[in-house]
């Protein structure tokens, strides 16, 4: 992890792994200049982490209904709660949500009688909530009477692959302006909150979040973590290629 002053702190390897903040190198591709995180030491450290993951990963199995429906593409979310019966530790407590039912809807986490609930592959702790919507509608859809001690955002960042697919509007103002309007101050608990934003491996995006977006939200940047994306056997989901645009990790900017 790296602190807000850019100094590397002690590296901590946990299931899933953490990486030191890398240096930035310039790489030209398709006659454009992009910033990738290609520092050789980062890739060497990632290889070392991936080598240790098979022994440290817990054995995780999705409940059969969730696994089957997700694989078949019949739904984008299934709510599951962990109950007190050890013979049936996972049981469905809500109906399966279709895409139309999930979009533009705040899904609340479980009540106190459940330990954890999952929407798709995302676990919701008691008192939590999740929202899948166009970024321009986040502020209007979010609850006005609830406060949270942890706020995580995964915005639609501009990228060449997204632009080619036409997945969403990646124009400069299309993603910057709505994010600045996200009411983090209203959502944060009065005692304070941890704020985390998933970003791409384009260092310009991470810098904008840490230095500009967090300032607009009244958030102090404290570090950047890296999620190692691995298969069930601990191997990276993408090759560890120093010159590739896509990496088997994803940065999380924390404040």
C-alpha positions as CSV (number, residue, x, y, z in Angstrom):
1,X,0.0,0.0,0.0
2,X,1.1,3.6,-0.6
3,X,0.1,6.5,1.7
4,X,-1.2,9.8,0.5
5,X,2.3,11.3,0.4
6,X,3.4,8.7,-2.1
7,X,5.6,6.8,0.3
8,X,5.5,3.0,0.2
9,X,4.4,1.4,3.4
10,X,5.2,-2.2,4.5
11,X,3.7,-4.7,2.1
12,X,1.1,-7.0,3.5
13,X,0.1,-10.2,1.7
14,X,-3.4,-11.3,2.5
15,X,-5.7,-13.8,0.7
16,X,-6.3,-11.9,-2.5
17,X,-3.0,-10.1,-2.1
18,X,-1.9,-6.4,-1.9
19,X,0.6,-4.6,-4.1
20,X,2.8,-1.6,-3.6
21,X,1.9,1.5,-5.6
22,X,3.8,1.1,-8.8
23,X,5.8,3.7,-10.8
24,X,4.3,4.9,-14.1
25,X,5.7,4.2,-17.5
26,X,4.7,5.6,-20.9
27,X,3.6,3.2,-23.6
28,X,2.5,4.0,-27.1
29,X,-0.1,1.8,-28.8
30,X,-2.5,2.4,-31.7
31,X,-0.8,5.8,-32.2
32,X,-2.0,7.0,-28.8
33,X,-0.2,7.6,-25.6
34,X,-1.5,5.8,-22.5
35,X,-0.2,5.4,-19.0
36,X,0.1,1.8,-17.8
37,X,1.5,0.5,-14.6
38,X,4.4,-1.3,-16.2
39,X,7.1,-1.0,-13.6
40,X,9.0,-4.4,-13.7
41,X,9.2,-4.6,-9.9
42,X,5.4,-4.6,-9.6
43,X,5.1,-7.6,-12.0
44,X,7.8,-9.5,-10.1
45,X,5.9,-8.8,-6.8
46,X,2.6,-9.8,-8.4
47,X,4.2,-13.1,-9.5
48,X,5.4,-13.8,-6.0
49,X,1.9,-13.1,-4.6
50,X,0.2,-15.3,-7.2
51,X,2.7,-18.0,-6.3
52,X,1.6,-17.9,-2.6
53,X,-2.1,-17.6,-3.3
54,X,-3.0,-21.4,-3.8
55,X,-1.9,-22.2,-0.3
56,X,-3.7,-19.2,1.3
57,X,-7.0,-19.1,-0.5
58,X,-10.0,-20.4,1.4
59,X,-12.1,-23.1,-0.4
60,X,-15.2,-21.2,-1.4
61,X,-18.2,-22.8,-3.1
62,X,-21.3,-20.9,-4.3
63,X,-24.7,-22.3,-3.3
64,X,-26.0,-24.4,-6.2
65,X,-29.0,-22.1,-7.1
66,X,-26.8,-19.0,-7.3
67,X,-24.1,-20.8,-9.3
68,X,-26.5,-22.3,-11.8
69,X,-28.6,-19.2,-12.4
70,X,-25.6,-16.9,-12.7
71,X,-23.9,-19.3,-15.2
72,X,-27.1,-19.6,-17.2
73,X,-27.6,-15.9,-17.4
74,X,-31.1,-16.1,-16.2
75,X,-30.7,-13.4,-13.6
76,X,-28.1,-10.8,-12.5
77,X,-28.7,-11.1,-8.8
78,X,-29.8,-13.7,-6.3
79,X,-30.3,-12.9,-2.7
80,X,-29.0,-15.5,-0.2
81,X,-28.7,-15.3,3.5
82,X,-26.6,-17.2,6.0
83,X,-28.9,-18.7,8.6
84,X,-28.3,-20.3,12.0
85,X,-29.0,-23.9,10.8
86,X,-25.5,-25.5,10.3
87,X,-27.2,-28.2,8.2
88,X,-28.4,-25.6,5.7
89,X,-26.0,-22.7,6.1
90,X,-27.1,-20.9,2.9
91,X,-30.7,-20.5,2.0
92,X,-32.5,-18.1,-0.4
93,X,-34.6,-15.4,1.4
94,X,-35.7,-13.3,-1.5
95,X,-36.8,-13.9,-5.1
96,X,-34.3,-13.8,-7.9
97,X,-34.0,-10.3,-9.4
98,X,-34.1,-9.7,-13.1
99,X,-32.0,-6.9,-14.6
100,X,-35.0,-4.6,-14.8
101,X,-35.7,-5.1,-11.1
102,X,-32.1,-4.4,-10.1
103,X,-31.4,-1.3,-12.1
104,X,-32.2,2.1,-10.4
105,X,-33.2,0.3,-7.2
106,X,-31.4,0.5,-3.9
107,X,-31.1,-3.1,-2.6
108,X,-31.0,-3.1,1.2
109,X,-28.8,-5.6,3.1
110,X,-30.2,-8.2,5.5
111,X,-32.0,-7.5,8.7
112,X,-30.4,-8.3,12.1
113,X,-31.7,-11.9,12.1
114,X,-29.3,-12.7,9.2
115,X,-25.5,-12.7,9.3
116,X,-24.8,-11.9,5.7
117,X,-26.6,-11.5,2.4
118,X,-25.3,-11.7,-1.2
119,X,-26.5,-10.1,-4.3
120,X,-24.9,-11.9,-7.2
121,X,-21.3,-12.3,-6.1
122,X,-21.4,-9.3,-3.8
123,X,-21.8,-9.8,-0.1
124,X,-24.0,-7.2,1.8
125,X,-23.4,-6.9,5.5
126,X,-26.2,-6.2,7.8
127,X,-27.3,-2.6,7.4
128,X,-25.7,-2.3,4.0
129,X,-27.1,-1.4,0.6
130,X,-26.2,-1.5,-3.1
131,X,-27.2,0.5,-6.1
132,X,-26.8,-0.3,-9.8
133,X,-27.7,2.8,-11.9
134,X,-26.5,5.3,-14.4
135,X,-23.9,7.5,-12.6
136,X,-25.9,10.6,-13.3
137,X,-28.8,9.2,-11.2
138,X,-26.8,8.1,-8.2
139,X,-27.4,11.2,-6.1
140,X,-31.1,11.2,-6.7
141,X,-31.6,7.5,-6.0
142,X,-29.5,7.2,-2.8
143,X,-31.3,7.2,0.5
144,X,-31.4,10.5,2.3
145,X,-32.0,9.3,5.8
146,X,-29.3,6.6,6.2
147,X,-25.6,7.0,7.1
148,X,-22.9,4.5,6.3
149,X,-19.4,3.8,7.8
150,X,-18.1,2.4,4.5
151,X,-18.9,3.7,1.0
152,X,-17.6,1.9,-2.1
153,X,-18.1,3.2,-5.6
154,X,-17.3,1.5,-8.9
155,X,-17.9,4.1,-11.6
156,X,-17.8,3.7,-15.4
157,X,-14.3,4.9,-16.2
158,X,-13.3,5.9,-19.7
159,X,-11.3,3.2,-21.6
160,X,-10.7,2.4,-25.2
161,X,-12.3,-1.1,-24.9
162,X,-15.5,0.5,-23.4
163,X,-15.6,3.1,-26.0
164,X,-15.2,0.5,-28.8
165,X,-18.0,-1.5,-27.4
166,X,-20.2,1.5,-26.8
167,X,-20.8,0.2,-23.3
168,X,-21.5,3.7,-21.9
169,X,-20.7,7.3,-22.5
170,X,-17.0,7.8,-21.7
171,X,-16.7,11.5,-22.7
172,X,-14.8,13.6,-20.2
173,X,-17.7,15.5,-18.7
174,X,-20.0,12.5,-18.8
175,X,-18.1,10.8,-15.9
176,X,-16.4,13.7,-14.1
177,X,-19.4,16.0,-13.3
178,X,-21.8,13.4,-11.9
179,X,-19.2,11.9,-9.7
180,X,-18.4,15.3,-8.1
181,X,-22.1,15.6,-7.2
182,X,-22.2,12.3,-5.3
183,X,-23.4,13.3,-1.8
184,X,-20.6,11.5,0.2
185,X,-20.9,14.0,3.0
186,X,-24.6,13.2,3.5
187,X,-24.1,9.4,3.2
188,X,-21.1,9.3,5.6
189,X,-21.7,8.6,9.3
190,X,-21.2,11.5,11.7
191,X,-18.3,9.6,13.2
192,X,-16.6,9.3,9.8
193,X,-16.5,6.7,7.1
194,X,-14.1,4.8,4.9
195,X,-14.5,5.8,1.2
196,X,-13.2,3.5,-1.5
197,X,-13.3,3.9,-5.3
198,X,-12.4,1.2,-7.8
199,X,-10.4,2.7,-10.7
200,X,-8.7,1.4,-13.9
201,X,-5.0,0.8,-14.3
202,X,-4.7,4.2,-16.0
203,X,-2.7,6.2,-13.4
204,X,-4.3,9.5,-14.6
205,X,-7.7,8.2,-13.4
206,X,-6.4,7.1,-10.0
207,X,-4.6,10.5,-9.5
208,X,-7.8,12.4,-10.4
209,X,-9.8,10.4,-7.8
210,X,-7.2,10.9,-5.1
211,X,-6.4,14.5,-5.7
212,X,-9.5,16.0,-7.2
213,X,-12.6,13.9,-6.6
214,X,-11.8,13.1,-3.0
215,X,-11.2,16.9,-2.3
216,X,-14.6,17.6,-3.8
217,X,-16.1,15.0,-1.5
218,X,-14.2,16.3,1.6
219,X,-12.3,13.0,1.7
220,X,-8.6,12.6,2.7
221,X,-6.7,10.1,0.5
222,X,-4.9,7.5,2.7
223,X,-3.7,4.8,0.3
224,X,-4.2,2.7,-2.7
225,X,-4.8,-1.1,-2.6
226,X,-4.6,-3.6,-5.4
227,X,-6.9,-6.6,-5.8
228,X,-5.2,-9.6,-7.4
229,X,-7.7,-11.2,-9.8
230,X,-7.2,-14.9,-9.7
231,X,-8.9,-18.2,-10.6
232,X,-10.0,-20.7,-8.0
233,X,-6.6,-22.3,-8.1
234,X,-4.8,-19.0,-7.4
235,X,-3.5,-18.5,-10.9
236,X,-3.9,-15.0,-12.5
237,X,-7.0,-14.5,-14.7
238,X,-4.8,-12.7,-17.3
239,X,-1.1,-13.2,-18.3
240,X,1.4,-11.2,-16.3
241,X,2.6,-9.3,-19.3
242,X,4.5,-6.1,-18.5
243,X,3.5,-4.5,-21.9
244,X,-0.2,-5.5,-21.9
245,X,-2.9,-2.9,-21.4
246,X,-5.1,-5.2,-19.3
247,X,-3.7,-6.4,-16.0
248,X,-4.8,-9.2,-13.6
249,X,-5.3,-6.7,-10.8
250,X,-7.5,-3.7,-10.1
251,X,-6.6,-0.6,-8.0
252,X,-8.8,0.6,-5.1
253,X,-8.3,4.2,-4.0
254,X,-9.1,4.6,-0.3
255,X,-9.8,7.6,1.9
